[in-house]
Amino acid sequence: MNDNETLLQFPCKFPIKAMGLNSHDFDARVVEIVRRHLPNIPEGAVKSRVSKSAKYMSVTVTITAQSKGQLDAIYQDLTEAKEVVMAI
């Protein structure tokens, strides 16, 4: 499979998860980054969860992805954000 091929068929629902240190605005920061690529995130598309130790937070934003390029751009921006420890 080359770089432009994917097993996904677009458009499709796709959960994007970002993890970082638990802070009062981490979830808002993740949503802000995703909105650069998808301005209209639907109600109920964002779910946050704090780790058992309360040190970390994960934020999942379920979007309707339009292309592999769109997903790549979102992940690139998330991984470049200093607050984000990991994006999957």
Contacts in CASP RR format, 6 or more apart in sequence:
PFRMAT RR
TARGET T0000
AUTHOR 0000-0000-0000
METHOD contacts of the structure
MODEL  1
MNDNETLLQFPCKFPIKAMGLNSHDFDARVVEIVRRHLPNIPEGAVKSRV
SKSAKYMSVTVTITAQSKGQLDAIYQDLTEAKEVVMAI
4 68 0 8 1.000
6 68 0 8 1.000
8 14 0 8 1.000
8 65 0 8 1.000
8 68 0 8 1.000
10 65 0 8 1.000
10 66 0 8 1.000
10 67 0 8 1.000
10 68 0 8 1.000
11 64 0 8 1.000
11 65 0 8 1.000
11 66 0 8 1.000
12 64 0 8 1.000
12 65 0 8 1.000
13 62 0 8 1.000
13 63 0 8 1.000
13 64 0 8 1.000
13 65 0 8 1.000
14 62 0 8 1.000
14 63 0 8 1.000
14 64 0 8 1.000
14 65 0 8 1.000
14 71 0 8 1.000
15 60 0 8 1.000
15 61 0 8 1.000
15 62 0 8 1.000
16 34 0 8 1.000
16 60 0 8 1.000
16 61 0 8 1.000
16 62 0 8 1.000
16 63 0 8 1.000
16 71 0 8 1.000
16 74 0 8 1.000
16 75 0 8 1.000
16 78 0 8 1.000
16 87 0 8 1.000
17 58 0 8 1.000
17 59 0 8 1.000
17 60 0 8 1.000
17 87 0 8 1.000
17 88 0 8 1.000
18 30 0 8 1.000
18 33 0 8 1.000
18 58 0 8 1.000
18 59 0 8 1.000
18 61 0 8 1.000
18 78 0 8 1.000
18 84 0 8 1.000
18 86 0 8 1.000
18 87 0 8 1.000
19 56 0 8 1.000
19 57 0 8 1.000
19 58 0 8 1.000
19 59 0 8 1.000
19 84 0 8 1.000
19 85 0 8 1.000
19 86 0 8 1.000
19 87 0 8 1.000
19 88 0 8 1.000
20 26 0 8 1.000
20 56 0 8 1.000
20 57 0 8 1.000
20 58 0 8 1.000
20 83 0 8 1.000
20 84 0 8 1.000
20 85 0 8 1.000
20 86 0 8 1.000
21 55 0 8 1.000
21 56 0 8 1.000
21 57 0 8 1.000
21 83 0 8 1.000
21 85 0 8 1.000
22 50 0 8 1.000
22 51 0 8 1.000
22 54 0 8 1.000
22 55 0 8 1.000
22 56 0 8 1.000
22 57 0 8 1.000
23 57 0 8 1.000
23 83 0 8 1.000
26 48 0 8 1.000
26 57 0 8 1.000
26 59 0 8 1.000
26 83 0 8 1.000
27 46 0 8 1.000
27 48 0 8 1.000
27 57 0 8 1.000
27 59 0 8 1.000
29 81 0 8 1.000
29 83 0 8 1.000
30 59 0 8 1.000
30 61 0 8 1.000
30 78 0 8 1.000
30 84 0 8 1.000
31 41 0 8 1.000
31 46 0 8 1.000
31 59 0 8 1.000
31 61 0 8 1.000
33 74 0 8 1.000
33 77 0 8 1.000
33 78 0 8 1.000
33 81 0 8 1.000
34 41 0 8 1.000
34 61 0 8 1.000
34 63 0 8 1.000
34 74 0 8 1.000
34 78 0 8 1.000
35 41 0 8 1.000
36 74 0 8 1.000
36 77 0 8 1.000
37 70 0 8 1.000
37 73 0 8 1.000
37 74 0 8 1.000
37 77 0 8 1.000
38 63 0 8 1.000
38 64 0 8 1.000
38 70 0 8 1.000
38 74 0 8 1.000
41 61 0 8 1.000
41 63 0 8 1.000
45 61 0 8 1.000
45 62 0 8 1.000
45 63 0 8 1.000
46 59 0 8 1.000
46 60 0 8 1.000
46 61 0 8 1.000
47 59 0 8 1.000
47 60 0 8 1.000
47 62 0 8 1.000
48 57 0 8 1.000
48 58 0 8 1.000
48 59 0 8 1.000
48 60 0 8 1.000
49 57 0 8 1.000
49 58 0 8 1.000
49 59 0 8 1.000
49 60 0 8 1.000
50 56 0 8 1.000
50 57 0 8 1.000
51 57 0 8 1.000
51 58 0 8 1.000
56 85 0 8 1.000
63 74 0 8 1.000
65 71 0 8 1.000
75 87 0 8 1.000
78 84 0 8 1.000
78 87 0 8 1.000
79 87 0 8 1.000
END
